[in-house]
Each structure stands twice: as structure tokens, then as C-alpha cells.
Amino acid sequence: MGTNTAEMGVKIRTFRPSDTRRIRNVLIEGLYSNIDPAFFVGVRRPSVIGAVVAWTAFMYYWTLSLLSAITVFVALLFIYYNSLLIAAYFLTKGPLFDDVQDVQRNYMKPRRNFWVAEADNGQVVGTIAITLKSLDKPANERADDVAWLRRMAVSENYRRQGIAKRLVETAIRFCRRNKYRRIELITTEVQLPAKALYEKMGFRCVNTWARRQYGFVLWTFTLVYDMQQDSTYH
């Protein structure tokens, strides 16, 4: 049974400049924790299954050795898994986390915010942010009508303890106080537990598309929370 976050002394608070390094570490940890789910999603792709089976069958046909065929099968899976590790590494070295290098400038502005979950030992163990969604808006919608929920992450050792739910609740309350009409976010098929949490809290999926990055394709979901739908989070 998961430990209650109140019992653990985990609190949700607004960003402080001293949090910067740990925020980045939490987000990088979250990225690497997606490698195993991404691997299992990938090996179920028909294209990946077809390629692995074809190479394994070719090796068996060429050598008439079951051991050689099995070796090729394992080697291909090993290569695929390590290609995910390499892709994750290059993502950490690219611009993916540039926004959290200066949270004060990018998030601590009117109607925007960045929060952390802080354990009783002072360690930052979770993050979430709200900013404006100003791109791709319908013609009848002002740029400041829609909030963009970003950077939701919880350290692996603190998951399944209600911290993510508290972070999302904090963001929803903030958006309600700041008169947003709705909240949007994106998540992917390797983050299905997060998607399930969002949907349990009232978000609904409004779009699904394939996103390609570093040669990998991920099904990506746009989720929306309509502020008028209820008043659960004040």
C-alpha cells in the first residue's frame, strides 16, 4: 500500500531559484524511466516484429543453426533497447529542457507558475508547470484563454503515492483562479499511467497523432480539461 504524501511530509510549493538543478534531474529521471515502456511499445510494432523475425529467419536459413538464430534475435532486441538509451541521452543534451534552465524567466509571470513537490528532507521529487498556450488557437479564442500544462514529473521512488494527483490539482486550482477557459496538455503511449490519471481527474482526449523523433514514432495524445465542467478543484 502506498504511503500517504501527508504522512511523508511531501508538500507542493512554488518554485525557488535554488530548485533549478534538482528540477532538471527529476525531468531527466522521468525521461529515462520511459525507456522500458517505450521498448515494450516498440517491440509490439508490426514493423519491428517483421524486421526481427525476418533477420532471425534469414540467419537460421543461412546457418541452419537455431543457436545462431536465437543469438541474432537477442542481439537485435539489445540493439533496439540501446538505441532508445542513446536517443534519450541526446535528448538530454539538446534543447528539450532549456525552459527549466531559467524557470524564473519562463514561468514565474502573471497567470503562469511552476511548482515542485518537496519531500520532508528538502529534496525536490516532483514538478509541474502552467504557461499560456498561444499557438494553433481557433479564430474565436484569445491566446490567454487556454493554459498549457507542462513538466509534470515525479521521481520514481515517490510514485504511486498521490503526488502526481496533488500536483495536477494545484495546477487546476491555479487555472481556475486565473480565469482560464480550459487546460491542454500532451502525453504519449509510453506514459499511459499519466494519461489514465489525467482522464480520471476530468481531462478528455481530443486528438491522437503519430509523432516522429530520432527515428522513433510515438502515438501522442492531446488532452483537454474544460474549466466549466465542474468545480471539484477550487
N, C-alpha and C positions, 0 to 999 in steps of 0.2 A: 504494500500500500504506500502511495506517495506521501511524503511529508508535507504538511500544510505550510505554505510560504510564510504565514504569520508566525508559526512556531519556529521557523528557521530564522526569522528576523529579516527576511528579504523585503526591501522597500522599493517603491517606484519613486524616482525623483527626477528633477530636471538636470540636464547636462551641466557639468562643470569643466572648465578647461583642463583640469588635471586628469579627466577621464579619457582623453584622446587616444592614448596608446592602447588602453585596455579595450576600448570600443572597437578599434581595428582588429585586435586579437580575437574578440568574440565573433566578429563577422568572418574573419579568415577561418576560424574553427568551424563556423557554420558551413562555409563553403566546402571544406574538406570532409565534413560529416555527410555531405550529399554524394560523395563518390560511390559508396556502396549502393545506395538506392539507384544512382544513375547507371551503375554497372548492371544491376538486375533488370532495370528497364531496358537497357540496350541489348542485352543478350536475348531478350524476347522479341526483338525486332525481326520481322521476316528476312530483311536484307542481311542482317548479321548472322542469323541462323543459316541462311542459304550459303553465305560465304564460308562459314566454319565447316559446314557439312561437306561442301564441295572440295575444300582443301584437304579435309580428313579423308574423304573418299579417294581423292587423287593420290594421296600418299599411300593408302592401302593398295590401290591398283598398281602403283609403280613399284612398291617394295614387297607386296604380299605379306606384310608384317603387321599384325594387329598392334604390337607394341609401338611401332613407328607411327601408326595412325593415331593412337592414343596420345603419343608424345606431341604430335602436331596439334591435336585438339587442345591439349592443355597449354601448349605454347601460344596458340592464338588467343585463348582467353587471357593468359598472362599479359600478352602484348596489349590487348584491348583495355584491361584494367589499368595498366601503367600509362597508356595514352590518356586516360582520364586524369590520372595523377599529374601528368605533365601539363595538361590543359589547365587544371586548377592552379598549378604553380604559376603559369604565365598570366592567368587572370589576376593573381595577387600582385604581380609586378606591373600590371597595366593600369589603366585609369579607373578600374571598377570601383575602387574605394577612395577616389580623390576627394569626394564630397565630405568624408569624415576626417580628412586631414585638417579641415577648418570648419568645424561644426558651428562655431560662433557666427561666422560669416554666412554660411549656407542655410542654417536652420533657426538661429535664435533671432527671429524677426517677428513683426506683428503677424498673427494668425499662423505662425509656424512654430514648431517646437521639436525638441529632441529629448527623449527620456532614457534613463538607464534603470535597470534593476540592480540594486546593490545588496549584496549579502551582508550578514552581520559582522563579517571580518573585513568589510570595506571593499571587497572585490566586486567589480562590475561583472554581472553574469547574464545580462540581457539588455537589449536595445530596441528602440522603436522611434520612428520619426514621422512627422506630418509636415508636408510642404504643399505648395499650390500646384495644381495640375492645369497648365495653361496651354498645352499643345493638343491638337486634334479635337478641339471642343466643337459641339454643334453651333450653328449660327445663332440659335436662340438662347445661348448660355454664356454668361460672363465668365471670364477667366478665373475669377475668385469664387465662383460657385462651388467648385469641386476641390476637395482635398485629396492629396496623393499620399497614401500610407506606404512608408518605405522602411527599410533597415530593421525589420522585425527578426530578431535572433535571440536564442537562449543557449548558454553554454551546455554542452552535453551532460555534464554531471548534475545539472539543475533542471533538466527537462522532466515532464510528466508530474510537475508539482504545482501547476496552476499559474506559473509566472507569465507564460505567453498570454493567457487569458487576461490577466491583470494589466499587462502592457496594452493589449488591444482595447480593453475597457477604458483605460486612461486616454488613449488617442480618440476614441469615440466621444467621450465626455468633452474633451477639448474642442473637437469639431462642432459639437452641438452648441457650446458656449460661444463659439466664434461664427455661428450662423452659416456654416457650410450647408449646401443643399444635399450633397452626397459625398461619400468617400470611395475612392477607387484604389485598387492595388493589382499587381500581377504576381502569380506564383506558377509553379511548373509541376509536371507529373512526378518529379523526384521529391517533391515537397507535399505529398498528399496528406500527411497528418496535419500540416499547417492549413491546407485547403479545407479539410474537414472541420478544423476549429473555427475558421472564418465563417463557414456556412452554418455551423451550429450557433454562431453569435449573430446571425442575421444577414450576412453577406450572400449574394447570389451570383452565380457565374453567368456573364452576359456575352462572352466571346472566348473562342478556343482557336488557337492557330499554332502552326509549326514554326519554331524559331531556330535558326541555324547559327552555331557559334563554334569556332575552331573545328569545323568539320562534323560536329555532332548536331543532331536535330532533337529538340525537346518540345513536346506539346506544352503550350503555355496558356494560362487561363487569366482572363480579366474578371475580377470580382468587384461587385458594387454593393455599397451599403447606403440605402436611402434614409436620410435623417428623419423624414416624416413617417417612416413605417411604424415606429413605436417610441416609447420614452423609457426603455429599460435602463439606459445609461445616461444619467443626468450629470 
